[in-house]
Amino acid sequence: MDASGPVFVFWLLSLFVYFAPSIVAFNRSHVSKGGIVVINLFLGWTFIGWVIALAWAFSGRHGK
């Protein structure tokens, strides 16, 4: 039985969840999306870094 399909889906979903703060920041046209991406990329592997990036992405400061 080949398990490469479910493994691929798992890794794809993992990447989506890992970069969720960056995705949210870009979708909201956040003013600080560059900073959010940097925090997400370099500190997202620590759960606290990921939570900080996500909270920042959902903060009220966004562009029009």
N, CA and C atoms as a LAMMPS dump frame, in Angstrom:
ITEM: TIMESTEP
0
ITEM: NUMBER OF ATOMS
192
ITEM: BOX BOUNDS ff ff ff
-5.0000000000000000e+02 5.0000000000000000e+02
-5.0000000000000000e+02 5.0000000000000000e+02
-5.0000000000000000e+02 5.0000000000000000e+02
ITEM: ATOMS id mol type element x y z
1 1 1 N 0.854 -1.185 0
2 1 2 C 0 0 0
3 1 3 C 0.897 1.244 0
4 2 1 N 0.642 2.148 -0.921
5 2 2 C 1.418 3.381 -1.035
6 2 3 C 0.795 4.458 -0.157
7 3 1 N 1.608 5.017 0.754
8 3 2 C 1.108 6.018 1.695
9 3 3 C 1.574 7.42 1.332
10 4 1 N 2.092 7.616 0.12
11 4 2 C 2.627 8.929 -0.232
12 4 3 C 1.538 9.993 -0.345
13 5 1 N 0.327 9.632 -0.725
14 5 2 C -0.764 10.603 -0.828
15 5 3 C -1.121 11.226 0.503
16 6 1 N -1.428 10.399 1.525
17 6 2 C -1.741 10.97 2.84
18 6 3 C -0.565 11.733 3.459
19 7 1 N 0.651 11.281 3.196
20 7 2 C 1.825 11.977 3.728
21 7 3 C 1.946 13.353 3.099
22 8 1 N 1.722 13.432 1.791
23 8 2 C 1.772 14.716 1.095
24 8 3 C 0.705 15.67 1.624
25 9 1 N -0.486 15.172 1.821
26 9 2 C -1.585 15.99 2.344
27 9 3 C -1.245 16.477 3.755
28 10 1 N -0.66 15.609 4.565
29 10 2 C -0.267 15.998 5.918
30 10 3 C 0.731 17.149 5.886
31 11 1 N 1.779 17.037 5.048
32 11 2 C 2.791 18.091 4.977
33 11 3 C 2.229 19.38 4.385
34 12 1 N 1.353 19.263 3.423
35 12 2 C 0.73 20.451 2.842
36 12 3 C -0.137 21.174 3.871
37 13 1 N -0.912 20.421 4.626
38 13 2 C -1.745 20.994 5.68
39 13 3 C -0.884 21.6 6.787
40 14 1 N 0.219 20.935 7.113
41 14 2 C 1.138 21.454 8.134
42 14 3 C 1.725 22.797 7.71
43 15 1 N 2.126 22.9 6.447
44 15 2 C 2.661 24.176 5.949
45 15 3 C 1.608 25.272 5.986
46 16 1 N 0.378 24.925 5.631
47 16 2 C -0.709 25.899 5.675
48 16 3 C -0.921 26.409 7.1
49 17 1 N -0.945 25.516 8.071
50 17 2 C -1.143 25.912 9.467
51 17 3 C 0.05 26.73 9.955
52 18 1 N 1.267 26.308 9.605
53 18 2 C 2.472 27.02 10.044
54 18 3 C 2.482 28.459 9.53
55 19 1 N 2.101 28.653 8.276
56 19 2 C 2.125 29.986 7.688
57 19 3 C 0.778 30.7 7.768
58 20 1 N -0.131 30.222 8.58
59 20 2 C -1.443 30.863 8.738
60 20 3 C -1.331 32.335 9.148
61 21 1 N -0.442 32.7 10.091
62 21 2 C -0.342 34.138 10.417
63 21 3 C 0.05 34.995 9.213
64 22 1 N 0.962 34.507 8.396
65 22 2 C 1.367 35.259 7.201
66 22 3 C 0.227 35.349 6.204
67 23 1 N -0.503 34.27 6.031
68 23 2 C -1.641 34.258 5.109
69 23 3 C -2.705 35.248 5.571
70 24 1 N -2.981 35.254 6.872
71 24 2 C -3.97 36.189 7.425
72 24 3 C -3.508 37.634 7.218
73 25 1 N -2.232 37.898 7.479
74 25 2 C -1.701 39.263 7.32
75 25 3 C -1.832 39.747 5.885
76 26 1 N -1.521 38.889 4.912
77 26 2 C -1.637 39.292 3.515
78 26 3 C -3.091 39.449 3.098
79 27 1 N -3.964 38.574 3.572
80 27 2 C -5.389 38.699 3.221
81 27 3 C -6.023 39.939 3.805
82 28 1 N -5.546 40.385 4.963
83 28 2 C -6.088 41.592 5.59
84 28 3 C -5.343 42.846 5.158
85 29 1 N -4.347 42.722 4.291
86 29 2 C -3.495 43.845 3.863
87 29 3 C -2.94 44.572 5.084
88 30 1 N -2.405 43.804 6.017
89 30 2 C -1.891 44.365 7.265
90 30 3 C -0.708 45.282 6.977
91 31 1 N -0.645 46.396 7.694
92 31 2 C 0.427 47.371 7.514
93 31 3 C 1.785 46.745 7.809
94 32 1 N 1.86 45.862 8.778
95 32 2 C 3.121 45.248 9.202
96 32 3 C 3.265 43.817 8.712
97 33 1 N 2.787 43.521 7.526
98 33 2 C 2.824 42.137 7.053
99 33 3 C 4.253 41.627 6.896
100 34 1 N 5.2 42.486 6.585
101 34 2 C 6.599 42.066 6.477
102 34 3 C 7.142 41.575 7.808
103 35 1 N 6.858 42.308 8.863
104 35 2 C 7.299 41.902 10.198
105 35 3 C 6.63 40.612 10.65
106 36 1 N 5.376 40.459 10.306
107 36 2 C 4.635 39.251 10.674
108 36 3 C 5.24 38.043 9.965
109 37 1 N 5.583 38.205 8.698
110 37 2 C 6.198 37.108 7.943
111 37 3 C 7.541 36.734 8.548
112 38 1 N 8.343 37.714 8.936
113 38 2 C 9.656 37.435 9.532
114 38 3 C 9.501 36.687 10.851
115 39 1 N 8.607 37.162 11.718
116 39 2 C 8.373 36.475 12.995
117 39 3 C 7.851 35.07 12.74
118 40 1 N 6.924 34.936 11.811
119 40 2 C 6.351 33.63 11.494
120 40 3 C 7.414 32.683 10.94
121 41 1 N 8.255 33.177 10.05
122 41 2 C 9.263 32.337 9.412
123 41 3 C 10.335 31.877 10.398
124 42 1 N 10.839 32.792 11.225
125 42 2 C 11.972 32.457 12.084
126 42 3 C 11.589 32.007 13.493
127 43 1 N 10.433 32.422 13.992
128 43 2 C 10.042 32.037 15.348
129 43 3 C 8.755 31.23 15.4
130 44 1 N 8.168 30.953 14.249
131 44 2 C 6.922 30.206 14.219
132 44 3 C 7.058 28.787 14.743
133 45 1 N 8.261 28.214 14.655
134 45 2 C 8.468 26.849 15.141
135 45 3 C 8.343 26.773 16.658
136 46 1 N 8.57 27.904 17.34
137 46 2 C 8.281 27.953 18.778
138 46 3 C 6.813 28.338 18.87
139 47 1 N 6.069 27.638 19.611
140 47 2 C 4.629 27.886 19.66
141 47 3 C 4.324 29.331 20.028
142 48 1 N 5.091 29.909 20.937
143 48 2 C 4.832 31.287 21.371
144 48 3 C 5.076 32.262 20.215
145 49 1 N 6.089 32.005 19.379
146 49 2 C 6.331 32.854 18.21
147 49 3 C 5.19 32.792 17.224
148 50 1 N 4.626 31.597 17.052
149 50 2 C 3.499 31.421 16.142
150 50 3 C 2.272 32.16 16.664
151 51 1 N 2.018 32.06 17.962
152 51 2 C 0.861 32.727 18.571
153 51 3 C 1.017 34.246 18.478
154 52 1 N 2.229 34.745 18.717
155 52 2 C 2.477 36.193 18.619
156 52 3 C 2.224 36.672 17.187
157 53 1 N 2.734 35.933 16.207
158 53 2 C 2.526 36.316 14.814
159 53 3 C 1.044 36.284 14.444
160 54 1 N 0.33 35.284 14.921
161 54 2 C -1.098 35.188 14.621
162 54 3 C -1.88 36.327 15.277
163 55 1 N -1.571 36.621 16.535
164 55 2 C -2.252 37.719 17.23
165 55 3 C -1.961 39.054 16.539
166 56 1 N -0.721 39.246 16.119
167 56 2 C -0.344 40.474 15.426
168 56 3 C -1.078 40.57 14.09
169 57 1 N -1.21 39.449 13.392
170 57 2 C -1.901 39.449 12.094
171 57 3 C -3.377 39.815 12.243
172 58 1 N -3.975 39.428 13.37
173 58 2 C -5.381 39.738 13.598
174 58 3 C -5.59 41.075 14.3
175 59 1 N -4.512 41.776 14.613
176 59 2 C -4.659 43.064 15.292
177 59 3 C -5.33 44.07 14.37
178 60 1 N -5.78 45.166 14.914
179 60 2 C -6.589 46.125 14.182
180 60 3 C -5.866 46.947 13.147
181 61 1 N -4.546 46.915 13.112
182 61 2 C -3.811 47.748 12.165
183 61 3 C -3.716 47.08 10.805
184 62 1 N -4.556 47.475 9.893
185 62 2 C -4.483 46.941 8.538
186 62 3 C -4.768 48.045 7.543
187 63 1 N -4.29 47.856 6.341
188 63 2 C -4.46 48.867 5.292
189 63 3 C -5.838 48.772 4.66
190 64 1 N -6.033 49.607 3.663
191 64 2 C -7.339 49.633 2.991
192 64 3 C -7.293 48.854 1.706
